[in-house]
Structures are given as C-alpha cells and as structure tokens.
Amino acid sequence: MKKISIVLALLAAFSLQAQFTIAIQAPADFKDQDAILYTLNGSKDIIVSKESIKNHILTFKYPKNYSGMMKVYFPDSNNTISFISENKNVDIKLDVQNNKIKDITYLDEANNLMFKVQESSQKKELILPALSQIKEYYKDNTEFGKALKAEINRLSGTSSDMDPALHPFISYYNTNYAKYLSNDPNKKVSQEDIINFIDKSNDMLETSSLLRPVLVAYLNAGGNSDVPGSVDKLLDRLKVETPRGQTVLSELIDIFDVYEMKDLKDRYLNLAKNLKCTITDRLASTLKSNSNVEIGAMFPNNKFQSAVNTTAKSIYDVKADKKVIVFWSSTCSHCESELPKLLEKYNDLKAKNIQVIGLSLDTDKDSYTKKISAFPWINDSELRGWNSSYTDTYNVHATPTYFILDANNKIISKPDHVGDVLEYFKLK
C-alpha cells in the first residue's frame, strides 16, 4: 500500500509540474465576461476550455505539456489575442478602448521575447531596405547619419544571444520560418529539404502555425507539372497512416479546397475516406466537414441567432420548394459584386417559391446591419467572423459560398458563383 501511495504522489507531482497557467489582466471597463482558450493543430484551432473573468483577471489552467501557439477569443466583442506557450506560465495585460483591445503587454519572458523578435524581423524585412536607400543621401558624420547607421547595424544583426535551450519554441519557430518561408530569393529550398523538415521535425511543427504555409511552399517548389506526384512523394515518406501523415493529408485537402483545385481535393479526400487505420481527430474533423456538404447530403440545420425578414427559428423551419444558402461578409469584395446580381433576380426567385438565406461571417455589427438593409431575404449572423460555427459545420473556406437545397433540405447543387445560381434556376 505504501508503494502505491508513493507512485500516486509522484504522478501527482508530475501533473502539477506539467501544468501551467495563463493569466490575462483586463481593465475595469472591459465588458466581456467569458473567453475561450484554443491550442493549435496544423492550421486548426482546438478548443481547450471556457472561463469567466473574475476580479478583472481571466485565468486558464492548462493541465498538460504544450509548446506552441495559443489564442484566447472573447466571443461577445470578437476580440482575439494570440500568444505562445513554452510550457511555462503566461502573463498578459490588456489595454482596451471602447471595449476593443488597443494594446497587449506581454509580461512573461517568453512572450515578451517572441514579441521583440517578431517586431525586429518585421522591421528587418520592411524597414531595413528603405533605411539602406535613405543612407545614401546622408553623410555618416552627421547626427542623423550616425543614428541611421546605428539603426541599420542594429536591424542587420541577429538574435544569436537567445539561448535555444531556454526558449525552444521561439528558436524553432523563427529558425524554420526564416529557412522555409523567407522572401529572400537567395534562400530557396528544395522539395527534398521540405520533406526532410516535415518528416523529422518534432511535435512543435503542428503547434507552430508553420505547417500550412510550409506545405504551400512545398507545392510551389514543385511547380504545376506534377502536383499529385509531389503530394504522393510527401505522403509516402510520412506514411499517411501516422498521426503526422494524417494531419498533413487533412491540411492538403483544405489547401486544395481553398484554391479550388477540385480534382486534387477529391483525390486525396477519397484517400482519407479509404484509410483502414485509426483516424485522428484532426482528419476526422476534415472528413466530417466535407461529408456535411456533399451533394445529396442533408444540409446540417442551423438555429438562427437574430434572423431578419423571417419568423422562422432555423433553416429547417423555412418552408420553400428550394433554398439558396449563401455565406458572405460585408467586407468581401466578391460578395460586393455578386450579391447585387442575386438582388436583381430576387423577386423572380420568390415567384418560383425559392427562398434565399444569407449567413454572414461578419464581425462588425454596424457594418453587417447597414449591408443587410438592402437585402430583402433572410439574413443572420453569429458576428464571429471566421470563429463562427459556420466554417467547420459547412466547410466554408471563402466568401461567397453557395448551396442550393431542395424542399427537404437536401443539397442538390453547390454553385461556384452567383451566375451559376441564376443559371440553375434558368434566370440568367
């Protein structure tokens, strides 16, 4: 019995050691009470927990080891703050104006250092070239010339004084960002270099936010001549049945979806569907999102938040022979050009007992309210932008996105553009 007690004590001690705390100080006039903590898996935000502000302090306790990107989202005001964890306590202070986050002060060592390194990298990339040009017009012995030279020397320096052992994630992120995602034409990397990086990298690859842009860089490095060959080569090296192989497969399916490369998306989506191994949560979510919106599938219902131009409580409550679902945003330039064309034919659609339902990925209530005043169809929004439930449920990667449903809410068409919608109903 004594031995068991010792083991339990050791396990408890390890658990406490692995746990770290995220503390966010909010000013007294910050109105939000609730917030959601997310970690990262590839490019997908993973919900960890929801907490409430107490005495102007928001506290999350993370029970496991984690090094990587994190974010906290305030759904009431649509504020988001991003930060990193190196498996140590995180301490943040917010400056708020009109309930919008105006400034963030990182009080813990890791985030403060990451902020400074990122700021220096941005200045090096954007400001250093301009300063180097300006320097030609000033002599080194003038006061401004001396200051200019000192700033150029400072920005031209490196962060070699940072100990990678003390800050493993910061070192990992910045080293690999500079190597694989640099805009410097002299730093081109081959597909083989990228395959080796993805294959041999530690778990921080999934939590770093680097995976998707590195995969895009990999595809670009191979050109357009044989994209399937490049993808198959990568997946063969990683072994698609492994957790990393499945994460990469999931990311590639989404990439092909975003860039409207339908044949490639379908090819690798079918590969994912036919896997015989245990499917990871990451790949399962991709499969679920896509199965929700396949032709012939029942369009998942959505309970309206504060819909206008209807008394219906949900999509399924709307009765019509056909329904056109459009995901859009008031800040979307393509929506700006496409939705007026839908508006021109709206009375013709109504005459055919076709109802239009607009679901907006807006964040600003005033902008959304002003825009929908011109749209007589049903409109609703969670006002959470890309944090909306719409994105995962309906596999929405861009706006506008259209679906046509029959009277029983079955998906019968997925038009690419408004012209395709009107063509489907012979109204073009």
C-alpha positions, -999 to 999 in steps of 0.1 A, spaced: 0 0 0 29 23 8 44 18 -26 12 26 -43 9 58 -23 44 68 -34 36 62 -70 4 82 -68 23 110 -52 49 110 -79 22 111 -106 5 140 -89 38 159 -86 44 153 -123 9 165 -132 15 197 -112 48 202 -129 33 198 -163 5 223 -157 9 260 -164 -14 290 -161 -25 317 -185 -34 349 -167 -48 378 -186 -54 411 -168 -83 431 -182 -91 468 -173 -122 475 -152 -141 489 -182 -137 457 -203 -173 444 -206 -166 408 -217 -171 382 -191 -164 350 -209 -135 338 -231 -124 306 -249 -89 292 -249 -76 275 -281 -44 255 -289 -33 247 -325 -31 216 -346 -17 224 -380 -39 253 -391 -69 242 -370 -78 259 -337 -86 234 -310 -110 245 -282 -95 238 -247 -118 254 -223 -141 284 -215 -135 306 -185 -150 338 -170 -132 369 -158 -131 372 -120 -118 404 -104 -106 417 -138 -84 386 -142 -90 358 -167 -73 326 -157 -68 293 -176 -50 263 -162 -35 240 -188 -30 205 -175 -5 191 -200 28 198 -216 23 222 -245 48 244 -265 33 263 -294 8 289 -305 -23 296 -284 -51 322 -286 -79 335 -264 -112 345 -281 -137 369 -265 -170 360 -283 -191 389 -270 -168 416 -285 -149 395 -311 -116 403 -296 -88 378 -301 -53 377 -285 -26 354 -297 5 343 -277 29 314 -273 35 288 -246 68 272 -238 51 251 -212 55 279 -187 31 304 -171 18 331 -195 11 366 -181 -7 392 -203 -21 427 -197 -47 442 -219 -53 479 -228 -89 484 -240 -106 513 -257 -144 512 -264 -143 475 -255 -118 467 -283 -83 456 -274 -60 485 -282 -27 471 -270 -13 440 -254 16 439 -230 34 405 -226 47 403 -190 61 368 -191 97 363 -205 88 340 -234 60 361 -250 79 394 -244 109 379 -262 88 365 -290 72 399 -295 106 416 -297 120 390 -321 89 393 -344 90 431 -343 127 430 -352 120 406 -380 93 428 -395 115 459 -393 143 440 -409 121 428 -438 101 460 -443 121 489 -430 158 479 -434 157 481 -473 142 516 -471 168 528 -445 196 515 -466 184 536 -496 180 567 -474 215 563 -460 229 572 -494 217 607 -490 232 614 -456 268 616 -445 280 593 -417 294 622 -397 261 640 -393 238 633 -363 211 618 -384 236 599 -404 251 584 -373 217 575 -359 207 560 -393 239 539 -394 233 526 -359 197 516 -367 208 498 -399 235 479 -379 210 470 -352 184 457 -377 211 439 -396 221 419 -365 209 385 -355 192 371 -324 222 349 -316 221 360 -280 190 339 -274 196 305 -259 176 279 -278 177 256 -247 159 283 -227 134 292 -254 129 261 -276 97 272 -293 109 307 -301 141 292 -316 121 266 -335 96 290 -350 120 318 -360 147 295 -373 123 275 -395 103 305 -406 135 322 -418 146 290 -436 114 278 -453 92 309 -456 117 337 -463 110 361 -492 147 362 -498 154 348 -534 188 337 -522 172 313 -497 153 290 -519 148 255 -506 141 223 -525 111 199 -521 135 174 -506 146 199 -480 110 205 -470 101 168 -469 130 162 -446 119 190 -424 83 178 -421 94 142 -416 120 148 -390 105 178 -371 93 174 -335 57 180 -323 61 217 -324 55 216 -362 18 210 -355 16 237 -329 37 264 -346 13 276 -374 41 268 -399 27 236 -413 2 250 -439 25 278 -453 53 252 -455 31 228 -474 21 256 -498 58 264 -502 64 227 -509 38 226 -537 51 259 -552 87 245 -552 75 216 -573 57 237 -599 24 227 -616 37 199 -638 30 170 -614 13 181 -582 -1 146 -575 34 132 -578 47 158 -553 20 151 -529 23 113 -532 61 116 -526 55 135 -494 28 112 -481 48 81 -489 77 95 -468 55 104 -439 34 73 -440 -2 85 -443 -14 62 -416 7 80 -389 -7 110 -370 16 134 -388 7 119 -422 -30 123 -414 -25 159 -403 -6 167 -435 -33 149 -456 -60 170 -438 -41 202 -445 -36 193 -482 -73 186 -486 -81 220 -472 -55 237 -493 -69 222 -525 -103 233 -513 -92 269 -507 -75 271 -541 -105 255 -559 -84 225 -571 -114 202 -571 -98 172 -588 -69 171 -563 -92 177 -534 -114 148 -544 -84 125 -550 -70 130 -515 -104 132 -498 -111 97 -512 -77 86 -500 -86 98 -465 -120 81 -467 -104 47 -476 -78 46 -448 -81 14 -427 -62 27 -397 -74 46 -367 -84 81 -378 -70 110 -358 -94 138 -345 -78 162 -369 -85 142 -401 -119 131 -387 -130 168 -385 -120 173 -421 -139 142 -432 -170 153 -412 -170 189 -426 -168 176 -461 -194 149 -457 -218 175 -443 -219 193 -476 -216 166 -502 -242 166 -530 -272 145 -517 -264 151 -481 -289 167 -457 -277 202 -451 -270 205 -413 -296 226 -396 -287 259 -380 -307 277 -353 -309 314 -361 -293 339 -337 -313 370 -346 -325 365 -382 -343 393 -400 -371 391 -427 -384 358 -412 -402 344 -382 -385 310 -387 -362 298 -359 -339 277 -381 -330 268 -416 -353 238 -415 -382 259 -403 -380 279 -436 -406 264 -460 -398 267 -497 -395 245 -528 -359 254 -530 -334 273 -508 -303 292 -517 -278 294 -488 -251 320 -493 -222 325 -469 -210 361 -473 -195 391 -455 -199 428 -458 -161 431 -462 -159 406 -490 -151 422 -524 -165 393 -544 -197 395 -524 -199 432 -532 -200 423 -569 -221 391 -567 -249 398 -542 -264 427 -562 -269 403 -591 -288 380 -568 -308 410 -556 -318 418 -592 -334 384 -596 -348 380 -560 -385 387 -570 -382 361 -598 -368 336 -572 -396 343 -548 -421 338 -576 -407 303 -580 -410 297 -542 -373 298 -538 -360 314 -506 -326 329 -501 -309 326 -467 -278 347 -461 -254 336 -433 -228 363 -427 -193 358 -414 -191 395 -403 -177 406 -370 -188 443 -370 -225 446 -362 -229 481 -376 -213 471 -410 -235 440 -411 -267 458 -402 -261 485 -428 -254 460 -455 -284 437 -449 -308 467 -450 -305 463 -488 -311 426 -488 -348 415 -485 -341 379 -480 -335 361 -447 -302 372 -431 -285 360 -399 -250 361 -384 -232 350 -353 -210 380 -358 -179 359 -350 -162 361 -384 -141 330 -391 -146 319 -355 -182 312 -365 -196 277 -362 -204 280 -399 -168 274 -410 -164 239 -396 -200 228 -399 -204 238 -436 -167 235 -447 -166 272 -456 -132 285 -467 -141 316 -487 -170 340 -493 -193 340 -511 -201 302 -509 -234 289 -522 -256 259 -517 -289 250 -532 -313 228 -512 -345 211 -521 -377 212 -501 -364 186 -477 -330 204 -471 -310 180 -492 -281 196 -511 -288 194 -548 -262 219 -561 -230 237 -550 -227 266 -574 -193 284 -577 -206 318 -585 -239 338 -585 -241 333 -623 -242 295 -617 -271 300 -591 -291 320 -617 -283 296 -644 -295 267 -623 -329 283 -620 -329 295 -656 -329 332 -646 -296 343 -662 
